[in-house]
Amino acid sequence: MAQDSLVRVEATEPVAATPESRVLWAPVSSRVLAQGDRRLEASTFLTDGYGLRQGLEALSSTLPMSRIADVWQPLRLKGVQVDPGMGLPFLSAGQVFESQPRVRKWLAPAMVTHAETRYLDPGWIMMSCSGEVGRVTAVYDEHLDKVVTHDLLRVVPRSSADYGWLYAYMKTPTFFAIARSSQYGHMIKHLEPDHVLSMPIAMPDLETRRSIARAAERAIDMRRSSRKLQAEADRLYAGLINPRREPIKASVYSTVRASTLLTGRRRLEGQYYRADVLHVEALVMRAAKRIQPLHEVVSSVTMSNRFKRYFGDNGTTYRSASELFDVNPAVTKRIYAGLVPNADDYLLHPGELIMARSGQTYGLLGRTMVLNQNHEGCFGSEDLIRIAPDATKVRTGYLQTVLNHADYGRPRVVRFASGTSVPHLDPPDIREVLIPRFDAVQEDRIADLADEAAELSAEADRLESSAIQAAEEATSTLTGRHGTLRFGGDRDTSSR
């Protein structure tokens, strides 16, 4: 077949197209079938990522990933789970992207093959390669010394000088679109190391790359500092609740009075009476100077109704419950808020506490976080319990630490969960969660650390977003595009 002949490719099902065309077919040169790793899947050629890749590869300054970094993946891991603390701590792909990753599974050491390849290094970049491919994150202290799933690609810059630029560029909509255009598979999409090694890396002038790199690396450092501040707040709170460091009971059963089943909203679910939760409650009751239910120290604890979603390119930024607990997630969905009844009830407000109200008891269920200025005006999922703090009664940072503490907070919240396949929490139960009170000096020390951690994290997100936007604009300038690409494929021309 001649190199300049054309092949018509057509999708068998709708594929995202640009707003200008909305066509589901396009001619491409037959030469693309004779080089690289091109496949005969029409979606490969009908996505924005394919065109963006072609534009970058035509530039003499563009380099393939293989010139800048090594990309590899450990062998598939088939671990055997053991009791908590009895094996090697393990993190799944989703946990690595969380803002507060916590170990949920422990693996038998003897069954973890090639263990030395399962650990991460702070200088690496992690990239999702299964399911929602193309997501990128840095390596933080919480990831170190833990077995990390094989289901993440390890991107290792060959020079530390390239780390910041590579990180910012890999988080741009352009690179995300290119990665998505390279995925393969039917129900579950995948990327292989070889696919990423051949992806084009835009290389603007050196000063531009250095400026963006400094901002990206500064944001990562700020986020690391933020996590250390919150860890110190958690440590202080744990010292108040359990100063003698009593080991928490791990019995699989406990004995309670029958009368406890006859009052309030008690259910016959055993998890409410778990021995470890009852032990923690006893520690809280013994340590606190006084106890108050949550509803006495906040303005409100509410939850919104379910609603039908209408998504579109020009809608309001939408955040799901899981996205809110990830590290600075990209905006991938926009919702037409005007089509939702009582839309104002779903908007997110800085200073408000949100709690994940559904999911697995070992997952995000019951997690809380304090919203910041970056969430202003965003449309939140109904799958959140919203807690409005009352600063005259308790400081938000202290309340956040009490509710979200891994050992002495969240277990006391999750005990209220009901349901089988997908447990849920309800506001009437959350209003009754007991909040231990100490003297003002002790609470203020914890609140100061937690508040500073939240502010530093928010600032890190803003700085990182600015660096990513600058990387996107620099890439757009190189290729001569009008406007910059947003996640979802639509273009933002407001700054042009």
Sequence and secondary structure as in RCSB ss.txt:
>XXXX:A:sequence
MAQDSLVRVEATEPVAATPESRVLWAPVSSRVLAQGDRRLEASTFLTDGYGLRQGLEALSSTLPMSRIADVWQPL
RLKGVQVDPGMGLPFLSAGQVFESQPRVRKWLAPAMVTHAETRYLDPGWIMMSCSGEVGRVTAVYDEHLDKVVTH
DLLRVVPRSSADYGWLYAYMKTPTFFAIARSSQYGHMIKHLEPDHVLSMPIAMPDLETRRSIARAAERAIDMRRS
SRKLQAEADRLYAGLINPRREPIKASVYSTVRASTLLTGRRRLEGQYYRADVLHVEALVMRAAKRIQPLHEVVSS
VTMSNRFKRYFGDNGTTYRSASELFDVNPAVTKRIYAGLVPNADDYLLHPGELIMARSGQTYGLLGRTMVLNQNH
EGCFGSEDLIRIAPDATKVRTGYLQTVLNHADYGRPRVVRFASGTSVPHLDPPDIREVLIPRFDAVQEDRIADLA
DEAAELSAEADRLESSAIQAAEEATSTLTGRHGTLRFGGDRDTSSR
>XXXX:A:secstr
  TT EEEEE SS     TTT  SEEEEEGGGGGSTT  S HHHHHSHHHHHHHHHHTSTT EEHHHHEEEE   
     EESTTSSEEEE HHHHTBSS    EEE GGG TTGGGS   TT EEEE BSSTT EEE  GGGTTSEE S
SEEEEEESSGGGHHHHHHHHTSHHHHHHHHHT B SSS B  HHHHHTSEE    HHHHHHHHHHHHHHHHHHHH
HHHHHHHHHHHHHHHH TT       S     GGGGSSTT  S GGGG HHHHHHHHHHHHH SEEEEGGGTEEE
EEE       EEEEEEEEE HHHHTBSS     EE GGGSTTGGGGB  TT EEEE BS TTTTTT EEE  GGG
TT EE SSEEEEEE TTTS HHHHHHHHH TTTTHHHHHTT B SSS B  HHHHTT EEEE  HHHHHHHHHHH
HHHHHHHHHHHHHHHHHHHHHHHHHHHHHT SSEE TTS EE TT 
